[in-house]
Amino acid sequence: MRPWRRAVFLILFLFAWGCTLSPHPRSQASASAPVSCPTACPISAPSLSAGIPLSTGGVPSGRDADFLPHIAASTCGCPSQTRPPVLAEPVEFVGILPSRPVSQLAWNARGNCLALGVNNPDNYRVEVRCLPDFRLAGQWSVAGPILFGLFWTADDQGVLFIFDRGDASSIGLARLGHPVWQDLLPGEKAHLNVSLGKRFVAWLDGRTLAFAQGCGTGCASLHLLDIETGDLRSAARHGTDYLFSPDRHWLATNDWGSGFSRAAVEQWPGPGKKTCFLTLSIAYSEAQFWTGNSLAVVTYLSLTNPLGQQPSVRPVLSVWDPVTDQLSIRVEGAVRAFPGPSGDRVAVLFLGEPYNGQQMVETRGRFPYLGLLDWSSGRLLAAWPLGSEEIERIVDFWALPPPRWSLDGQWLVAPRYSGGALLLDREGSAWPILGDEIRWGWNESPWAGWGAQDHLALLVEHKVWLLRVPPAASDDCSE
């Protein structure tokens, strides 16, 4: 991709906020029985309920009401289908969901239900399909396109979604077992800014939702919404990305307003000291994840703009200690990092080929690599090339969707710059599971998701492919 095109992609990404392989020891499948797809799938037309703002008294009207008689969808999850030829043979193919075109997907915390955002202009809707056979468990018509992801409620009994209402973006809540969804920001309550760029951040408790609202290029203000009472409060914070610590006592922010990230951390809800990871020696800093109450941060130790061509100093992954208020370097060459559920394994995107140096993991060259770290020791367990072209700028890594860990932390699926995807286990083995004919979009975050019983959902060309692991693979994984 040419440099000017990468720059355009970056501008669009920021603008969205402001404007709108060896034999594996686990060769046996999981103890639970695999999904058995029906050979014949009955087609029916389940009722599809319109979303009703809280103020309307529960009476559908307008466009949503007009849609209701015309909708017919398959309730079946996985009718008999031909296996896609780009799918590696060792991977179990469950099926392709009949829902399309899908723009968003999200499993609930237990991994037994999958929520989908279906952006068909003739029928915008949210669907929920559940194990064991992925039949419809709920379906709700929406008046406009589904935007920026889906988010399950803390009790796994409902799905929140951001949608284009026409006058503004708003947050809808669809609960399983309830035919009518709610607009949680009715009327002018949704008019927090002219931007459509709302994004879910985290649950602060069982009913308080933190979400971000775009407020300019690289800017997003933080808001708190009580989904039971409708109470909406501004958190008086301005950044771009927000990361709460597990105990919700700390808040990290990444601010992209200046064109590249500046990370900071402060006590929540405050008041307290705010630490900014931007000094004369740190030109770029980006919070990655929390490990307990310590924060992992990627920093660029250079006065040179890190988005510039061929920077001379490599980024490092450091850990901030809230007691000493200091950063300690853990890994060289790390650009992005993704911890597993238990925190003992961390997947890292590297600038260059990583290896275990005398004191820490170091890198050489400029090819993109995915590495697997044992976090407690800081040792590199294994690494795999992700492409055959050198990385020119750090921003190039944003073009690649993030790797996804399975619920139990035993598996990781990762896209490749050269196309396709890898399946990794926590011990360092890897298998190609998808041919390089499949290419991923710019920072296509909902590209994959893991459910229970090692089910993997891949979003391929707006269709949801359902797979199941572990595979019985023996091919060596190489570029």
N, C-alpha and C positions, 0 to 999 in steps of 0.2 A: 504494500500500500504506500502511495506517495506521501511525503511529509505534509503537503498542503491539505491532503484529504484527512489525515489524522488530526490536524489542527481544526478542521471543520467539525469533525466528530466531537472533539473536546468542547468546542463552543456550543454545539447543540446539547451536549450532556449537561453543561452548566446552565444553559439557557432554559432547559426544561424546569429547573427549580424556580427560575425567575419569571417565566412567562407561562406559562401554562403548566515379565511374563515367564515362569518356570513352574514345574508341578507344585501345586499348593497343598500344604499339609491338611487343610480342611477340605478334603475331597468329597465329603458327604454333605448332602443337603440338610437344611434345617429340619429339626424333628417334626415341626408342624407340616401337615400335608400341603402340597402346592395347590394353587387354584386350579380347579377343573372347569374349563370353559364349556358352555353348552354347545352342542353341534348345531342346534337350531335356536334362533333367538326370536321370540315373539315380539312383534312390533305393536306398540299401543300408544295412545295419546294421553299421557297423564295431565292433570290440570296444572296450569302454570300461573302462579299468582303474581299480581302486580305489587310493586312496592307502594306502601301507603305512608306518607309523612304523618308524624304523630298528631298534627293539627287537623287532619282531614276527617277524623272520626271513622276511619276504616272503610271508606267507600271508594272503590277504584273509579278513576275518571280519566278522560282524555286519551292520550296515545296508548297508555298501558292497557286500558280497558278494551281498546280496539284490537290489540294483539291477541287477547286471550283465546278467541275461538279458532284462530288460524294456526296454532302451534301443535305440531306432532313430532315427538322425539322418541327414540328408542330407549326403553328402560333397561335394556340389556347392557351389561358391561363389556363383554368380550366375545362376540360371536366368532365363529370359525373364520380365520383369515389366513392369507398367505404370509409366510415369514418374509420380512424385508431382506433383500439380498445383501444390504450393507451391514447387517447385524452379524456379529461373529457367531459361529456355530455353537461354541460351548455355552452361550448364554441362553437361558430358558426364555422363550418368547411367549408371553401371556396373551397379548392381543393389542389392538388399537381401539381406543374409545371412540364411539360414534359421535361424540361432541366435537364440533368444529365450526369456525376457526377459534382455537383456544389461544388466549394471550397471557393468561396467568394461571398458575397452579400452586396449591399449598396443601400439604398434609397436616392433619391435626397432630397434637403432641403425642398421642398414643399411637399414631400411625395407622389407624384402622379406617379413616375416611379421608378422601381427597376432594378438595374444593377446586372448582374450575371457573375461570372468567371467560365466557364465550362472547366474543365481539362480532357477532353476525349483525350487520346493519339492519336486517329485517327482524332481528330477534336477539337483542342484547339480554344476557341472562347470567345468573350465577347458578352453578350446579354443585351438588355434593354426591359423590359415589363412594360406596363403602365396601369393605371386605365382608364376605369372602369372594363375591362374584362381581363386584363393581357395578351393581345395579343402582339406579337412582334412589337416593335417600331424601333428596330435596331439590327443588328447582324453582327459581324466582325470576320473573321478568323485571328488567331494569330499563329505565327510560333513555339512558345514554350509555356511551362506551365505558367499560371498566378500566380504570386507570391505576397504575403504580402499585399493583400487588393486592394480595388477599391476606387476611390476618384472622386467625381463629381466636375465639374468646378464651379466657383463662380456664373455663370449665369444659372446653372442647364441644360445647353444645350449640355454637353459633359461629357464623362467618361474618367478618367485617370486610367491606369493600369500598374503595374510593371510586366514584363515578362522576361523569360529566353531566350535570343537571341542566345545562344550558346557560343559566345565569351565573353558575359557579360550580366548582367541584364540591362534592359533599361526601359524607360517610354513611353508608347503609349498613344495617345489621339484619342478617337473616338467621333465624334460629330453627334448628331441626325440630320438626313436629309442628311448626307454626307456618301456615300458608301465606302469611303477609309479612313482608319485611318492613323495617322502620328506617326513615331518614333521621339520623341522629342530629343533624344540623339543619333543621327546617328554616325556610324563609331566609331572612338576612343574617341569620346566625352563621351561615357558611361563608359569608362575605368577609373573610379575614384578610384577603388580599386579592388583587386582580388575577394572580397566578392560579393555575389549575394544579400546581405541584404540591399537593398534600402527600405525605408519606407516613406510614406507621413506624413507630419507634420501639415501644415496649409497653408491657403491662406493669404498672407500679404496684398494683394489688389486684384483687379479683374483679374490680369494677372500674378502676381508673386507668384510662388509656392515654399514653403520651404519643403525640403525633407532631410532625413538622409541617409547616406551611411555608411554601416559597414566598420570598419577599424581595427578590431582586436576583441579579446574576450571582450565583454562588452563595446566596443567603437563604436561610430557612429559620423561621421563628418557631419556638417550641410551645406547644399548647397541651393542656390536660383536660380530658373529657370524662365525666362520670357517666357511664352508659346507662345507669339506672335512673338517675335524676335528671340527666341532661345538662348538669352544671358544667360550664366551660370557663376555663381560666387560662390566662397567658402566664407562661413560666418566666417571662422576661429574659429569655436567652436567645442569642442570635449566633448561629453557626451555619453549617451545612449538614454535617452528620452528627448524630448523637449516640453515645454508647453508655448505658447505665451499668454500674458494677452489679454483681449478682445480689448483693444485699441492699441495693438501691441507696447506698450512702455516698456514692461518688458518681459524678457525671463527667465523661470525657466528650470533647467536641472537636470536630475538624472543620475549620473555616476555609472555604475555597474562594472567598470574595476577592482576594488579591491575585488570583490566577493560579496559585498552587497552594497546597494545604499548609495550614498552621494549626497544630494541635494544642489543646489546653485541657486541664483537669481541675475540678473543684468539688468541694463537699456539697452534697445534696441533702435537703433543699437549700442549705446555706444558713447564715452567712459563714464564710470561711475563706481561707487563702486560696487564690487561684494561681496555678502553675502553668506558665506558657512555655511550650517547647519550641521557642524561636529565639535564637540568640545570634551574636555576631558569627558564631561558628556553625550554627544550624540554620540552613536556608530553607529547609523543607522538613515538615514533621507531620505524621499521620497516625492517629491512634488506630490500633488493629483489633485488640481483644483484651478482656480482663482475665487475669489468672489470680483468683482470689480477689484481694483488694489491691493487687499490683497491676499495672497497665503496660501492655506490650505496645511499643511505639516504633514505627519506622522513621528514621531520621536521615537526612542528607547532610553530611558534615562538609559543607563546601559553601563558599561565597558565590559560586556560579549558580545561575538559575538551573534547577534540576530538570526543567522541561527542555533545556537547550540541547544542542547536538553534542554527542560524544563527551559527556561530563567526565572529568578526570578522577573524581572521588566516588566510590561506590556507596550506596545506601547501606545502613546497618539496622538490624532489629535489636532494640534495647528494651529494658524493663525499668519502669519507674516505680520506686519504692515510696509509699506515702509517709513512712516514718522518717527516712532520711531526706526525702524530697530530691532524690538524685536518680540519674539514669545510669544503668550499667549495660554495657554492650554484650549481647549474647551471640549474634550471628552476623557475618558480613555478607553483603550482596543480596539481602532479603528485600523484596519490594512489597509483597503482600503476604499475610499469614492467616491461617484458618485452623483454629484448634478443634480437636475432636470433642465429643460430648463429655468425656471424663477429664480432659485437659492434659493427659499424659502423652498424647501424640499431637503434633502440629504439622499441617501441610503448608509448605512455603513456596511461593513463586520467586525464583532466583534470577538475577541478572548475571548470567555466566554459569558454568558448570561447578556445582558445589563439591567440596571435599572436606574431610576432617583435618584441620590444621593442628598445630601444636597446642594452641590455646582455645580455639573456637572453629566453627565452620567458616571456611573461606571459599572464594570463587575465582575462576579464571575464564577469560573469554567473555563474549557478549551474547551467546545464544541463550534463549529462554529455557529454563529447567524447572521441573517440579521436584521438590525434595521432601522427604518425610523425616521429621525430627523426633527423637525421644526428648521431651521437654525438660525432664528433671535433670538429665545429664548434659543436655545440649548437643548430643552426638547425632550425626547424620546417619540414618539407617539405610537409605537408598535414594537414588535420584534418577529422573527420566527426562529426556529431551522432549520439549513441547513443540519444536519447530526447527526448520532448517535455515532460517534467515536470522541474522544478527539483530538484536534490539538496538535501535538508535537512541530512543528516549524513554524515560520512565513512563511517560504517558501511554506508551504502546501497550503496557500491561493492562490498561483499563479496557482494551478491546476484547479481552478474554473473560468470559463468564467465570465466576468463582467455583472452585471445587466444592463438592457436597459430601458430607459425612453421613453414614447410615446412623440410625437411631442408637444402636449399641456401640458405635465407634469401631466396628470391625472392618468396615469397608469405606472406600472413598472413590467417587467418580470424578474425573477431571477432564475438561475439554483440552484440545490441542490446537495450537496456531495453524498447524498443517491440516487440520480437519479431523473429525472423528473424536473419539473419547477413549480414555483409559479407565480400567477398573483396578484399584489397588487394595491390598489388605494391610493391616496394621503392622505386619512383620516385614514388609518391604518387597513383596512380590507384586507384579503388575501384569495385566492382560489387556490387549486392545479389544474393545467390545463393539466398536462402531467404525465403519470405514471412513476414510478421509473425504469421501464425496459429501459428507454432511458438514456444513460450515455453520458456525454460530454467529449471531448478530453482535453488534457492538454492546458490550457489557450486558448481555442478555441474561439478567439475574434469575428469571424463573425457568431456566433451561432444564433443570432436573430437580427431583425431590425423592426422598426415601420414606417408605412406609414400613409397617410392621412386616414380620416374616420375610425380611430382605427383599421386599418389593421395591422396584425402582421405576419411577415415572420420568420419561424423557419427553421434552417438548420439541418435536421435530417438524418444522414447516407447519406450525399451528395445529399439529395433531399430537395426541398424547399416546406414546408408545409405552406399554407396560412390560417390564422385564422382571426376571427373578434370578438372584444369585444365591449361593456361590456357583461359579462355573467349574467345570472339570478341564481347565486349560493347561496346555503344556508348551505353547508357543513362546519363544523368547520375545520380549517386548523391546523393540529397537526402532530407531528412526528410519 
